[in-house]
């Protein structure tokens, strides 16, 4: 399907280029076509690369500074045909949702119905989560209709429980990104401020950590019955609230979010890692798993992204990456693949706590490869900017370490796609290890789906692919930092598999329940991150390097791009 569409779009590519909004990088409305000066700059950069290659007589390599380039500069042109096929895929998803469920929080493409998160009504999860994707892709008519819905229908006056973390990353983040990319449309800032004000009470806990849920209509925090807080959820609200504070000059947003990091820093474990739960009252880490997957992932992700957002020092980032290398990284038995393990606490006979290793990796962990490579070229670089890809001497020792590990982790994540019948990665894989009695002479692949059953039988939860974006996010970052075509090739293979096995012909995409069964059943649900993250990162992977450049934007964990800025005040950065 994807290849047929690609051939069809070849003749339309140049026309499509004129319609694509590629000026999002300077904060103007991305609905405008690129200027002639922008196109000229792109042509000059590309010409400089070609001239340099000739002058070096074949010795010019990616990342070496050519005679006409700035320090580390390299223009990466778009793959117009593939990029525009991704746009078609987004329209296939969005138009079905708009037809059947406009305004509902979630979409069910097989039954052609929508649903809301609460009986009190929805808060526009899918609409707001998709706004900036339409802006970036230049889908002017679709975007205009979505904006109209936000203006006339969106309401946060819902007497019901909403998850603090999900509402922040999807709705607040989506509104703020749309505000920036629209060039300052006041509608989005008004809605974002209204939402944030309704959520601020979640921080009025004894520890200062946010409660897991909030009643938006009553503006009331809802505590977890066990008084625990997910580490990832508490530490993945900072980008959004800090940017809102910057826009509104309201330091309360900044202080509430930054205080969470102070609490977490004060509670740090000797290992330098974090368990997946904190005490809502004590603010201390609770005895629970240590992992980079669910309830832990975006804590590690935001350590870097908070640093990038304001060009300030994040004191925990490098120490934490060192701890990951020392305690969680493993090598597989046959291919020597790099993967992350989990540490699980177990109380011994004498009451002491022992930790054992579980050789398990969630798909969620696949953000880490790209994140490490980005951190290597920013937080762990000796000079700025670095070349594309970086020259070894430009990186500090930690940067060289993280770059290598990042590349290896991406290859591992890609292997979990290549190793299934559908070419789609499972939700969770387990790696064979010597500690579990396996050897490299077993003749089996390095990883497996636990409790897997033959095709046609009821599969375990781990076998599903729910349209997740993490590997594609890493591919996008890796391509921007290296210019290596293999990352685009990997992304295209994944997209083709999604088209083949997850596409619903009447519109939309659905989760596949068993990635090892080419005739697998589908789950009647399209996660909002399909349009917010998966297709956005695919689009960016095949766009040119001036579209949302990594030195000007940081992406929140829901792929909403927020601009890097210089804060008005330094006081909020104190973590003492």
N, C-alpha and C positions, 0 to 999 in steps of 0.2 A: 504493500500500500504506500509506504513512505517513498520508495524508489520510484514508483509510478508518478506520484505527485511531484517528486523532484524533477523528473524529466519534463513534466508539464510546465513547471514553473521556470524552467531555464529561459524561455523566451520572454517571461514577464519580469525577470530579475531587475533589469535596469529601470523599468517603470516603477517597480516597487521601491527601489532605492530612493527615488525622488520623494516618495510619500512617507518614508520612515523618519521618525523624529529621532535625530541623533545629537541633538544639542542639550540633552539632559545633563551633560557633564558640567555645564556652567550655570545650572539652576533655572534656566528659562523653560517655558512650557515646551514639553517634548512633543507637542502636537504640530510644531512648526517644522518644515523641511530644513535640512542642513543648509547653511549659507554657502555661497560660492567660496568665501575665504576659508571656511572649514574644509571644503572639498579640495581646495588648492593646497592647504597644509598637509592633508593626507597624501596627496599626489607627490608633493615635494619630499615628504618623509620616505615614501616608498621608493622614489627615484634615488634618494640618497643611499638607501640600503643597496640597491642594485649597483650603483656607481662604486660604492665601497667594495662590493664583492669583486668587481672587475679589477680595481686598483690593487687589491690584495692577491690577485691572481689565484683565486680559488681557496685562499687560506682564511678568508673572512669567515668567522663563525658567529653564531647567534650570541649576541651579548657584547661583542667587541665594539667599541665605539668607533663608528665610521667617521671620516673626515668632515662630514657635513652634519653630524648629529650632535645633539647635546649629550651631557653626561648620562650614560645609561639609556638614552632614548632609543625606542624602536617602535615603529608603527606596525601594528598587526591588522591587515585588511580583513574585511568581512568575507565570509562565505555566503554570498547573497542568496543562492538557491536554497541551501539548507536552512538558513535563517528564516527565509520566507515560508518554508514548509512548517517550521515551528509556529509561526504566526497563524497559519491555517489550522494547526492543531489547537491553539488557544481559542480561536473562533469556534471550532467544533465543540469545545467544552463550554465556553461562555454563552453562546447563542442558545444551546440546549437548556442551560440553567435559566437564562433570561426568559425563554419560552415557557418553561414549566414551573419555575419556582422563584421568580424575581423577588428579592427581599428576604427570602428565607435563609436561615443560617447555614443549612446543609442541603446538598442535592443528592438525589437517588436516581441515577440515570436509567436504570433498567425499568423501574416502575414509573419513571418520569414524574417524580413528586419531590417536593421539598419538605423540610422539617425544621423546627426551631429547637433551640437548646432548652427552653423552658416553656411551660404552659402559659406564662405571662406574655410570651411573644419573643421575637428575636431581636438582635442588635446588629444585624447586617454583616455577620461574619464573612460570608462569601463575597458580597458586594465590595465592602471596604478592603478586604484582603486582596482583591483583584484590581483595584483602581490603578495602582502605579504600574502594573504590568501593561495595562492598556495605554497608559501614558508613554511608557518606554517604547512600546511597539508602534505607537502612532495610530492607534485605532480610534480615530476621532469621534465617529458616530456612536460606537459602543460606549466610549468614555462619557460622552455627553449624556447619554441615557442613564448611566450609572450615577453621574454627578447629580442629575435631576432627582433620582431616588433619594440620595443622601440629603439633598436640600428639602425635599417635601415629605419624606416618609421615615427617615431614620430617627429613632427615639431611644434614649437610654433610661427613660422613666419606666422601668420594669421592676415590679415587686417580686423579685425572684433571685435565686442564687446563681452567680456567674464565677467562673474560675479567674482568679486575679491574674495569673501568669498568661493564660491563653488570651484573655481580653486585652492585656497590655501588648503582647507581641503581635497579635493579629489586627485588632481594631485601633488601638492607640497608635501603634507603629504604622499601620496603613494610612491613617488620617494624616500623620505628620509627614510621611513620605509624599503623599499626594499634595500636601500643602507646598512642600519645597519644589516638587517637579512642576507644579502649576504656576510657579513664579510668585506664589504668595496669595493664593485664593483664600480669602478670609473665612469662607464657609468651613474649610477643613480645620483651621485653627480654633474656631469657635466650638466645633463639635469635639475636638480633641481636649480642649480646656474643660468643657462640660463633663466629659467622661472622666478625666483625671480627678476633678474635684469630687466626683461621686465615689472614686476609689481611694482617696487619701486616707479615710478612716482605717484602712487595713493595716496601717503602720502604727496604730495606737495600741500596740501590744506591750506587755512588760519588757520584752527584749528589744523591741523596735523592728523585729522581723515581720514581714507582711503575713497576714492570715491567708489561708489558701483560697478563700472564697469571699465574695462581697455581694450584698444586695444593693444593686444600683439604684433602685427606686427609693429605698429607705436610706441610702447612703450609710450603710451599716456593715461593719466587718462581720464575717462568719468564721468562727474558729473551727479548726479540725477537731472532731470528737476526742481524738487522742492527743491533742495539743502538740502535733508535730508539723514541721514545715519541710517541704521538699527543698533540698539544697539548690537544685537547678532552678526551681521556680522563684525562690527568694532572690537569687543573684542574676536573674535575667530580665530585669525591669529597668536597669540603669540607663541604657542608651536612650530609651524613649523619654523617660522623665527628665534626664539631664538636657536633652534637646528642647523639650517643652519649656523647661526653666529658662534656657537661653533665649527662646523666642518671646517669652512673656515677662521676663525679669522677675518671675516669682521664684524666690530661692527655696520655698518650702518643698517644691517638687525635687529639687536637687538634693537638699539636705536629707529628706526621707530616704531617697534611693541610696545616697552615699553612706548614710549611717548603717545600712545593711552590710556594706562591705567592711565597715569598721568592726561590726559585731563578728563577722565571719573571720576577719583577720585576728581578732583577739581570741577566737576559739580554735585557731589552727592546731592541727594534730602534729605530733612530732614527725610523722612520716612526710609531712608537706602535702599530703593528699586530703581529700574530703570524703566523709561518708555521705550517703545519699539523703540523710535526714538530720534536721536540727530540731532542738527543743524550742517550741514557740515561746515558752516562758523563760527558760534558762538562757537561750541563745547559744547553747553548747551543742557540739556534734553528738549525735546519738549512736549507739552501737548498731551499726547496720552496714550493708555492703559498701565497698569502695569500687566504683566503676565509672567508665566514661560513657556508658549507655544511658538508659532511661533514668531520670531523676538526678543524673549527674552531669550529663553531656554539656548543656549550655552554661553551666558554672565555669567550666574550663574554656569554653568558647568565648565568653564575655570577658575573661581576664585580659585577653589580647584586645578585644574590640573596644573595651573601655579606654585602654591606652591609645588606640588608634583614633578614637573619636575626638579627643582633645589634645593629642600630641603630648600627653603628660606621662609620667612614669607610673606604671602599675607594679608596685613592689612585689606582688605575689606571682607574677607571670613566669619569669625565668626560673625561679625556685621550684615552681610547680611542674614545669616542663621537665626539669632535671629529675624530680621525684617520679614522674611518669616513666622516664627512661630507665631508672634504676629498679622500679618495683612492678611495673605493669606490662612492659614490652616483652614479647616472646617471639621465638622463631619456630615455624612449622617443621615437621619432620622430613618431608620429601623435597618440597620446592624452596625451603628456607624462607617462606613468606613471613613478613613481620606482621604481628597482630597484637592486640591489647587483651590482656586477661582481666579477671575480676578478683578481688579479695573478699572473702566471705568470713565473717566472724563466727566462731564456735566456742562455746564455753566448755572448758576442760573439766575433768573430774574434781580438781581441787579449786574450782571456781574461777580460775584464770581464763583469760580470753586468748584463744589461738586463732590464727588467720590461715586459711588454706586458699589455694589458687584454683579458680574455676576457669577453664580455657574456653571462654564464651565471649563472643563479640556481637553486639547489636548492630544493625544497619545504621543506627543513629551515630555510632562512633565514626562513621566514614566522613564526617565533617573534619576530622582531626588532621588528615593528610594535607589538605589545602591550608588549614589554619596554621600548621607548623611551618609550611613553606612561606606563608605570608609573614609570620612572626620572624622567621629567619632574615627576611629582607627589610624588616622595619625595626622591631624591638631589639633584634640581635645582629644588626648590621653596624659595621664600624664607620661607614660613610653613607651619605644619602645624596641623590638616589643611587640605587645599585643598577647594574646592567641587567639586560634581559636575555638569557638567564644570568644570575649574578656570577661574577668572577670570584673564585674562592677567596682571594685576598680581601675582598670587600666585606666578608662576613666574619664576625667574632667566632670563637671556638664553638660556643653554644649555637650560633646560627648555622654553622656548617653541619653540626650534629642534627639539628632540627630539620634542615633542608633534606638531608639524606633520609631521615626517618619518614618525613612527609611523603617523599617520592615512593618509598617502599610501602607505606600504608595505602596509598592510592592503588598501587598495583595489586595489593591484597584484596581491596574492596572490588576492583574490577574483576578479579579472579572469581569472586562469589557470584558475579553475573555470568561470566563465561562458563561456569561449571554446572549450570542447571539446564534442564531440557528446554526452557523457554527463553533463556538468556536474561532472566530477571533475577535479582538477588533476593534471598530469603530475608525475613524480618530478623532472624537470629541464627547464627551458625556457631557450632562448637568445633574446636580444633583437636585433632588427635595429638596426644602428648605421651611421652614416655612414662610420665607419672601415672597415667591411666592405663598403662599396660600395652600401649601401641609402640610399634617400631617402624622405622623407615623402610623396612622390608615387607610391610603388610600389603603393599601393592594397591592401596586405596588412596584416594585423594586426601589432601591435608585437612579438609574440614567436612562437616556433615550436618544434616538437619536432624536434630534429636527426635526420636520416635517417628521418623519418617515411615510412611506406609506406601505400598505399591500404588501406582496411578489408578484412579477410580475409587479408592477407598477414602474415608474421611481423613483429611490431613491434620497434622498438629498445627497449633497457632503459629509456630515458628516458620512454617513453610510459606506463609503468605507474602505478597508484595503489595503494599498499600499506596503505591505511587510516590514513594519516598524520594526526597531530593538530595540527600546528603552527599552521595558519591558524585552527583552531577555538580554540586556546589564546589567540591574539591577539584573536579576537572576544569571548571571555569577558572578558578584561581590559578591552578597549575599552568593552564594555557597562557593566561595573561602574564605570568611570571617567567615563562620559558619560551613561548612561541612554538612549542613542539607539537607537530601535527597529530601525534599519536593521541593526545588528549581530546582533540576534536573527533578523531576516529572512534575512540571509546564512547564518547557521548552520543555519536550518531548510532552506534550499535545498540546502545540502551534505548534510544528513542524509537528505533525500528521495532524493538521487542515490545515496547509499550504499545505502539500502534497495532502490532499483530495480535497481542493477547489481551489488552486492556481496553481497547477502543470499543465503544458501543455505537453501532452504526447509526442509530437514531439520534445520537448526540451524547457527548460526554465520554468519560472514562471511568472504569470501575476497577476495584481491587481484585487481584487474582488470588485464589485461596491456596493454590499449590504450584509453586514455580517449577516443580519437576514433573508436571503433568501438562502436556500441550493441549489437552482437552479439559483442563481444569474449570470448575465452576467459578463464577464471578460473584463478588459480594456487591450488593446493590448500594454502593456508596462511593462518592467521589470526594475525597478529602479536600478542604479548601486550599491546602498547600500545593495541590496539583497546579492550580493557576497562579498562585502567589509565588511558589518557589520552583517547582520542577520545570515548568515550561519557561519561566523567567530566566532561570540559570541556563537552560538550553539555548534560549534566544541570545543571551549575553555571550555564551560560548562561541557562537557563530557570528557575532557582531564584531565590528572593528574595535580596536583598543581605546578609542576616544569615548565610547559609550560607557558612562559611569566608571571612570578610571579608578583604580584601587588606591591611588594616592589622594583622591578627593572625596571618596565615599567609604562608609562602613555600612555593612548590611546587618540588620538585626537578625535574630535567629529565625524569623519568618521571611527573610529575604527582602525586607523593606529597606531601600537605600536611604541613609541619612547622611547629610553632609558633614565632613570634618570641619570643626570650627575652633576658634580661640575663645575660651570662656571669658565672661566679663569679670569674674572674680576668681582669685586663687584660693580663697578661704575654704571652699568646699572640698579641696583635695586632701586636706589633712586627714590621715587615717590613724593618728595617734590617740 
